[in-house]
Amino acid sequence: MDHELGQPHEPDLALHVEDLTVSYGDRPALWDIDLNIPPGVLAGVIGPNGAGKSTLLKAILGLVPLSAGHVRLFGHTYAEQRRRVGYVPQRSSVDWDFPTTAVDVVTMGLYGRMGWFRWPGRRERDRALRALEEVGMDALADRQISELSGGQQQRVFIARALVQQPDLLLLDEPMAGVDATTERSIIDILGRLRREGRTIIVVHHDLQTVQRYFDWLIFLNVRVIAAGPIDSVYTARNLRRTYGGQVALLDEGRQRNGGPEDAGPAG
Amino acid sequence: MPGLLADYTLQNVMLGAALIGVISGVLGAFAVLRRQSLLGDALAHAALPGVCIGFMMAGAREMGSIMGGALFTGVAAALLMVALTRNTRLKMDAALAAMLSLGFALGVVLLTWIQRRGGASQAGLDSFLFGQAAATTRADLYPMMILAGIALLGVALLWKPLKLMTFDPDFAAVTGLPVQWLERLLTAMIALAVVTGLQMVGVVLMTAMIIAPGAAARQWCGSLLGMVVLSAVLGALAGVGGGLVSALAPGLSTGPVVVLLATLIALLSLLLAPRRGLIPAWWRRRHRRSHTSTDRILQTLYELAREHGDWRYRVEQGAVDAYHGMITEPQLSTLADRGLVVPAQHMPDEGRHWQLTETGVAHAAEYAQRRRRRFGNGA
């Protein structure tokens, strides 16, 4: 069947990725990815270094050229759905010595819908302050971002995405380099968003916490190894297939599952 | 002084230098934040062949044509650099260096060729190397004003996109901004700034006008707007100062004087700015000692000794400094005077060490116990 551009395609899915391949130079970073994520889940993307986790997010957001395949968000292309999608890049992707305050960074999240020429005013500042309040950072709104701790900077980044009131939120390693308290508060925020019916996709690196944090899981290693509700895909077999011969991780996965080698077909 | 300021040549010089300072200050602020400080340098050197080509096409020292030529080769070089980094394995620094020397070499070859060809009118062309303010005429100012106007208007209109792209290019792209085009535009505007300053400051040293005001302004400001405005002011200050000095001292090239002034401003900013300056930071570190009692430092030595299971454990002073984030020398000396610690040496290649005395151990243990009673065991 031929599809016309602008026609919804798989509108019941928060994220639909089909036949996606992305390559840097001569090596594919993502190969033949098929992925369907329903609305209202808190999904983790896990996989070893170089598995293409960040690249997957960037491909969804149109930040890297696709060699093949297509991506739909709630049935439409990213360009059509920009305003419904929030993105929290890796904290290390920017220079935090930039001369600006926490509330100003959050206001930048509103630039997209303000047009090029209108300057932010009272209304934008109020919205930014509310977003900072959601992440417990309102007291530090006027602090220079260079003077914030890593965890505080991360929460400012999350507030910048929240201020857009996104239906779909993509986060790239939000727990990297933050202390336990911040990690706790970040996962609380994400849980609250999910209860509001939003869809959240998180690139994550800590296998210890996967089962506690997420209700949907994507095993990625250049290809999608498995994806689906966490109860059906979090198995020793999928861990092994994703992480290869990393024995320590394997043992841990087996211990956590405790039971049979494989719980069933991957979704 | 009023008589001096009414001097027609000096008016031209000051106006021109102020224009250059403002435009290069504004765009330099962005270049510094984007870590593209050397971009201005490469653009300036690549503009030199354009100066010669513009001269040859006009057949005379006609500023409009010369600046047009400079702008053309400058922008061409910038685009070539982007293409080089995208399509080869060259990194940006290598591309910049290559373009810088290539442009300069081409420019000097053309320059000598024009000079060999003779003719009286080419006389002033080599002043583009180091700049010459005294020769500035009112007619030279008009193209400069137009270029400055275009660049400033561009920054004002595109403020939000430029700001977002400078802080977080990926996020800018996600919100739908055409980041690649904006980058090219910003580069083109930096080229405009460079070309504006060529005649007065010269290709060799124009880069200082791009870097120094921005780097200085960053020290004082907590917002991008503040930084850009202050950078413009500081740029103008250096420009006018340098222009005046070189106009009043005939034969003195403007570029070096401007650069010395701009560098002085940057240096003072690095040292003195209240929040970021080296001297205030040193002062704060020094000052913090009044908040950290000698008892706390004795406690640190005591804890370290206990953790190593050796009451005679020797602690290097650098470690104590690092732990407390300050210079602990005065407190340690006080403790030594009270007979609680003694200086010691450990490895020959290490710094001074300190060791608890028996009284020191007793004193510290008592202090620890007092604290435990006051704050409970968790403290």
Interface residues (C-beta under 8 A of the other chain):
Chain A: K58 L61 G62 L63 A79 R82 V85 Y87 P89 S93 V94 D95 F98 P99 T100 T101 D104 V105 M108 Y111 G112 M114 W116 F117 W119 P120 Q144 R160
Chain B: L33 R35 L157 L158 W159 K160 P161 K163 L164 T166 F167 D168 D170 F171 A173 V174 T175 G176 L177 R218 C221 G222 S223 L224 G226 M227 R275
